[in-house]
């Protein structure tokens, strides 16, 4: 019988917890600063709108904040730190954040960019059709298996853990 670590009994290790909303709603002031940051990182270019002008951007920004709930507090702290930075100095302040606090900058920039690329308008502009199933043909699957891609998994052996914790 396989035992389950107490911390793992209620979650699957291979699937991150899905959050449907951020830990809390952003205040209006926080949202204004986050949109300034987004526009600094993603300015308008040709037919591509700046981040805050993308259709439904705020809706997708909340979705991205939900997805990165693990970094929410760090992002909020960065927003607070950048709130009083003048527009002309924002790019330099973001570069400084990148060099001094990679974790926070990575979370902040992935939230901003992720929200941008989730908007239907931007997906259409870049020609992204959305997720679709692309099943490998039998010969392609056999060729892939022949490369030994599953050998480490087979060598490791079974690690089955019951969903009920048995």
Buried (B, 14 or more C-beta within 10 A) or exposed (E): EEEBEEEEEEEEEEEEEEBEEBEEEBEEEBBBBBBBBBBBBBEEEEEBBBBBBBEEBBEBBBBBBBBBBEBBEBBBEBBEBBBEBEEEEBEEBBEBBBEEBEEBBBBBBBBBBBBBBBBEBBBEBEEEEEEEEEEEEEEEEEEEEEEEEEEEEEEEEEEEBEEEEE
